[in-house]
C-alpha cells in the first residue's frame, strides 16, 4: 500500500540530497527516521549515565 504526501520544494531538495545512489525516496525516509531514532536512543543513554545514579552491570 502506498500513500501520497505533499512536501515543500525545500523538503524535496533536502531529501534528494540525503538520498544514496540508487535509493528510492521511501528508503531514504525510512533510513533517516531510523538514524534519528538511534541518535535519540544514544543521547538518552548518555543522559542517564550523566544525570542518574548509574552502576555498570559488571560492577558489584
Secondary structure, DSSP 8 states (H G I E B T S, - for coil): --------HHHHHHHHHH--TT--HHHHHHHHHHHHHHHHHHHHHHHHHHHS----TT--
